[in-house]
């Protein structure tokens, strides 16, 4: 899978309440959740981002509550993938379950700035900063994970089988 977009870069410990504030959890409608993605950490995120753009986080991205709403909101907002130095364990699993591609790479995060244009190839295991020309290597997704993401998450994957 190949993704290309502008980067929105955030700090360490972005929690699930900052990704999708709890006050909006009275709905499970992905389109409604998407309207409020990143609202408490970047109030204009949804006005600035375009489908395909990429979120880059520092350490422990997605910490806090284990709700699935966070990766659902990010994915429905049109974010193509999330790159971080590390992810909270439950958020990491929820992303794959919901079909949101994520990649861990401290080197890439250190070599990417807010606003850079980045291309990600999950098959080759490459993150290319098109703004600086630097390429970073990550572990490519195993075939099963590729299928899971292509299907749109675990439930859709199982339903196809």
Residue pairs with C-beta under 8 A, 6 or more apart in sequence:
1 101
1 121
1 122
1 123
1 141
1 146
1 149
1 150
2 119
2 120
2 121
2 122
2 123
3 52
3 54
3 80
3 81
3 101
3 119
3 120
3 122
4 52
4 80
4 117
4 118
4 119
4 120
4 130
5 50
5 52
5 53
5 54
5 79
5 80
5 117
5 118
6 49
6 50
6 53
6 54
6 115
6 116
6 117
6 118
7 53
7 54
7 55
7 56
7 112
7 113
7 114
7 115
7 116
7 117
7 118
8 38
8 42
8 45
8 48
8 49
8 53
8 54
8 55
8 56
8 114
9 55
9 56
9 57
9 112
9 113
9 114
10 38
10 41
10 42
10 55
10 56
10 57
10 58
10 61
11 57
11 58
12 57
12 58
12 59
12 60
13 58
13 59
13 60
13 61
13 63
14 41
14 57
14 60
14 61
14 62
14 63
15 62
15 63
15 64
15 65
16 62
16 63
16 64
16 65
16 66
16 67
16 69
16 70
16 91
17 40
17 64
17 65
18 38
18 40
18 41
19 37
19 38
19 41
19 62
19 70
19 73
19 74
20 33
20 36
20 37
20 39
20 67
20 69
20 70
20 72
20 73
21 36
21 39
21 40
22 65
24 32
24 33
24 36
25 67
25 69
27 33
28 69
30 72
30 73
30 75
30 76
31 76
33 69
33 72
33 73
33 76
34 46
34 73
34 76
34 77
34 78
35 46
36 46
36 73
37 45
37 46
37 73
37 74
37 76
37 77
37 79
38 45
38 46
38 55
38 77
39 45
39 46
45 77
46 77
49 77
49 78
49 79
50 78
51 78
51 80
52 78
52 80
53 78
53 79
53 80
54 79
54 80
54 81
54 82
54 83
54 118
54 120
55 74
55 79
55 81
55 82
55 83
56 82
56 83
56 84
56 108
56 109
56 112
56 114
56 118
57 82
57 83
57 84
57 85
57 109
58 84
58 85
58 109
59 84
59 85
59 86
60 86
60 87
60 88
61 82
61 84
61 85
61 86
61 87
61 88
61 91
62 70
62 71
62 87
62 88
62 90
62 91
62 92
62 94
62 95
63 88
63 91
64 88
66 90
66 91
66 94
67 94
68 94
68 97
68 98
70 91
70 94
71 91
71 94
71 95
71 97
71 98
71 100
72 98
74 82
74 100
75 98
75 99
75 100
79 100
80 101
80 120
81 100
81 101
81 102
81 103
81 120
81 122
82 95
82 100
82 101
82 102
82 103
83 102
83 103
83 104
83 105
83 108
83 109
83 112
83 118
83 120
83 127
84 102
84 103
84 104
84 109
85 104
85 105
85 106
85 109
86 104
86 106
87 95
87 102
87 104
92 102
95 101
95 102
96 102
96 145
96 148
96 149
96 153
96 154
97 153
97 154
97 155
98 153
98 154
99 148
99 149
99 151
99 152
99 153
99 154
99 156
100 149
100 153
101 120
101 122
101 141
101 149
103 120
103 122
103 127
103 138
104 138
105 127
105 136
105 138
107 136
108 127
108 129
108 136
108 138
111 129
111 132
111 134
111 136
112 118
112 127
112 129
113 131
115 131
116 129
116 130
116 131
116 132
117 129
117 130
117 131
118 127
118 128
118 129
118 130
118 131
119 126
119 127
119 128
119 130
120 126
120 127
120 128
121 127
121 128
122 140
122 141
122 146
122 149
123 140
123 141
123 146
124 140
125 137
125 138
125 139
125 140
125 141
126 135
126 136
126 137
126 138
127 135
127 136
127 137
127 138
128 134
128 135
128 136
129 135
129 136
141 149
147 157
148 154
148 157
151 157
151 160
